[in-house]
Amino acid sequence: MLSNVENTAVRACLAGGRHLRERFGDEVDAEFSRHDVKAAADRASEARMLDVIQSAHPGHAVYAEESGDVAIEGDYRWIVDPLDGTNNFVSGLPSFATAAAVLDDDGPVVGSVYVPVADDLFVVRRGEGVRYDGDPVRADSDVPPAKATVAFVVGHDVKLDGRLDEADRLQAALGDVTKRVVESWSPCVHWGALARGRLDGMVCFHPDDEEQHVGELLASEAGASVARPGDGLYVAATNGDVCEALLAAVS
């Protein structure tokens, strides 16, 4: 059963992602607000992903970022992000992805992330590790904290409820203990980089479910060191020293 679910997750991400790649660089059809962007490409990608998922698994529950709860009953629940990195997409920056996570009663069990411009495909299943373009990968490096590059993820609610000052303080604290902090506008792209050991850490502050479920599954199955210090924070790193330094900084 899970092999079929995994196959569907991959096909859905490819269907949405390939459409995004075709549209990337065209004239943008989007609505802009201070803290968000809604593009027609989001909806088009989501429609293609949902068509794949619901055709293969009509009995599964499905939540999609643009449509909300599409179906609410089922032993498995899909979380679909049709365009992670919309702001990047409409700005002509190639850092964006499609993502799907599948949850059971114990949490995320299957996930897929596709980065269309780079043609990078990540597939993860609980207990079976992470594959990048078909090959197993690990979140493993011996980079010390002072030479580490980490991504900082801030959820949409933080931008809306007056906690941006707190996020700024956390980001500054991370900068004090690392070489570079990347403010992530496309978390799934960075989760993939972490799973390959190319990015040294991820710090999330009240992140959005659409990216976090698949991200945490990628981190854990790739063998990253992880910590949940509370107050909406999640830390993952490619080695224990970096994880401890990040944890100390945000604590």
C-alpha positions in Angstrom: 0.0 0.0 0.0 2.7 2.5 1.0 4.6 1.9 -2.3 1.5 3.0 -4.2 1.1 6.0 -1.9 4.8 6.9 -2.5 4.4 6.5 -6.2 1.4 8.8 -6.2 3.2 11.4 -4.2 6.0 11.5 -6.7 3.7 11.6 -9.7 1.7 14.5 -8.1 4.8 16.5 -7.3 6.1 16.0 -10.9 2.8 16.9 -12.4 2.6 20.2 -10.5 6.3 21.0 -10.7 6.6 20.4 -14.5 3.7 22.8 -15.0 5.5 25.4 -12.9 8.7 24.9 -14.9 6.8 25.6 -18.1 5.3 28.8 -16.7 8.4 30.0 -14.9 9.7 33.3 -16.4 6.4 34.1 -18.1 4.4 37.2 -17.3 3.1 36.9 -13.7 -0.6 36.6 -12.8 -0.5 37.2 -9.0 -2.1 39.1 -6.1 0.4 40.8 -3.8 0.0 41.7 -0.1 2.5 42.9 2.5 3.2 39.4 3.8 2.1 37.0 1.0 1.7 36.4 -2.7 -1.0 34.4 -4.4 -0.3 33.4 -8.0 -2.4 31.7 -10.6 0.4 29.2 -10.9 -0.3 28.0 -7.4 -3.8 27.1 -8.3 -2.8 25.5 -11.6 -0.2 23.3 -10.0 -2.5 22.3 -7.2 -5.2 21.3 -9.6 -2.8 18.9 -11.4 -1.5 17.5 -8.1 -5.0 16.9 -6.7 -6.1 15.2 -9.9 -3.2 12.7 -9.5 -3.9 12.1 -5.8 -7.7 11.8 -5.9 -7.7 9.6 -9.0 -5.3 7.2 -7.3 -6.7 7.4 -3.7 -10.3 8.6 -3.6 -10.7 7.3 -0.1 -7.9 9.4 1.4 -8.3 12.7 3.3 -6.6 15.6 1.5 -5.6 19.1 2.5 -4.2 21.5 -0.1 -2.8 24.9 0.6 -5.0 26.8 -1.8 -8.2 24.8 -1.5 -8.1 23.8 2.1 -9.8 20.5 3.1 -10.7 18.8 -0.2 -11.6 15.5 1.5 -11.8 14.9 5.3 -12.3 11.1 5.7 -9.6 8.4 5.3 -6.9 6.4 7.0 -4.3 8.6 5.3 -4.2 12.4 5.1 -2.4 14.3 2.4 -0.8 17.7 2.9 -0.2 19.3 -0.5 1.9 22.4 -1.2 1.6 23.2 -4.9 4.2 26.0 -4.9 6.6 26.4 -2.0 8.4 29.6 -2.7 5.7 31.6 -4.5 7.5 34.9 -3.9 10.6 33.5 -5.5 8.6 32.1 -8.4 7.0 35.4 -9.3 10.3 37.3 -8.8 12.1 35.1 -11.3 14.2 33.3 -8.7 14.5 29.5 -9.3 14.2 28.4 -5.7 10.8 26.9 -5.5 9.3 23.4 -5.2 6.2 21.2 -5.1 5.7 19.1 -2.0 3.4 16.4 -0.7 3.3 14.7 2.7 1.1 11.7 3.7 0.2 11.2 7.3 -1.1 8.3 9.3 -2.0 8.2 13.0 1.6 8.3 13.9 2.5 11.4 11.8 4.2 11.8 8.4 4.9 8.4 6.7 5.6 9.3 3.1 6.8 12.5 1.4 8.1 13.9 -1.8 9.7 17.2 -2.9 10.4 18.3 -6.5 12.5 21.3 -7.4 11.5 21.9 -11.0 14.3 24.2 -12.3 17.1 22.1 -10.9 15.1 18.9 -11.6 15.8 17.6 -8.1 13.5 14.9 -6.7 13.4 13.8 -3.1 11.4 10.8 -1.8 11.2 9.8 1.8 9.4 7.0 3.6 9.3 6.5 7.4 11.9 3.8 8.4 13.4 3.6 4.9 15.5 6.8 4.6 15.7 9.5 1.9 16.4 9.1 -1.8 17.6 12.0 -4.0 17.2 11.3 -7.7 16.9 7.6 -6.8 20.0 7.4 -4.6 20.1 7.2 -0.8 21.4 10.4 0.9 22.3 11.4 4.5 22.3 14.7 6.4 25.9 14.2 7.5 28.8 16.6 7.7 31.7 17.6 10.0 31.3 21.3 9.5 31.7 23.2 12.8 29.1 25.7 14.0 31.3 28.7 13.1 31.5 27.6 9.5 27.9 26.4 9.2 25.3 27.8 6.8 21.7 27.5 8.1 18.3 28.3 6.9 15.8 30.2 9.1 12.1 29.6 8.4 9.3 31.8 9.7 5.6 30.8 9.4 3.0 33.0 8.0 1.2 33.4 11.3 4.3 35.0 12.8 4.2 37.8 10.1 0.5 38.4 10.9 0.4 38.5 14.7 3.2 40.8 15.7 6.0 38.3 16.4 8.4 39.5 13.6 10.5 41.3 16.2 11.0 38.1 18.1 11.9 36.3 14.8 14.4 39.0 14.0 16.1 38.5 17.4 16.3 34.7 16.8 17.8 35.2 13.4 20.4 37.6 14.8 21.3 35.1 17.5 21.8 32.4 14.9 24.0 34.8 13.0 26.3 35.2 16.0 27.1 31.4 16.1 27.2 30.5 12.4 28.9 31.7 9.2 25.6 32.5 7.4 21.9 32.5 8.0 19.6 32.2 4.9 16.1 33.6 5.4 14.2 30.8 3.7 11.4 31.7 1.3 11.2 28.2 0.0 11.7 25.8 3.0 11.2 22.5 1.0 14.1 23.4 -1.2 16.3 23.9 1.9 14.9 20.7 3.5 16.2 18.8 0.5 19.6 20.5 0.8 19.8 19.5 4.4 18.9 15.9 3.6 21.8 15.8 1.2 24.2 17.3 3.7 24.7 20.4 1.6 23.0 22.8 4.1 24.2 22.5 7.7 21.1 23.3 9.6 17.4 24.4 9.6 15.7 26.5 12.4 12.0 26.9 12.2 9.9 29.4 14.1 6.2 28.5 14.1 6.5 27.0 10.6 3.6 26.2 8.3 2.3 22.6 8.2 2.5 22.5 4.3 6.3 22.5 4.5 7.0 21.3 8.0 5.5 17.8 7.8 7.6 16.7 4.8 10.6 18.7 6.1 10.7 16.9 9.5 10.3 13.5 7.8 13.2 14.3 5.5 15.4 15.5 8.4 14.7 12.5 10.6 15.0 9.9 7.9 18.2 11.5 6.6 19.7 11.1 10.1 19.9 14.7 11.1 20.3 15.8 14.7 17.0 17.4 15.7 15.6 19.2 18.7 12.3 20.7 19.7 12.9 23.3 22.4 9.3 24.5 22.5 7.7 27.8 21.8 7.1 26.9 18.2 10.8 26.1 17.5 12.3 23.2 15.6 16.0 22.7 15.0 17.8 20.2 12.7 21.4 20.0 11.7 23.9 17.7 9.9 25.8 17.0 13.1 25.4 17.3 16.9 27.7 20.2 17.4 25.9 22.4 15.0 22.5 21.3 16.5 23.7 22.2 20.0 25.0 25.6 18.9 21.7 26.4 17.1 19.7 25.2 20.1 21.7 27.3 22.5 21.4 30.4 20.3 17.6 30.3 20.0 17.2 29.3 23.7 
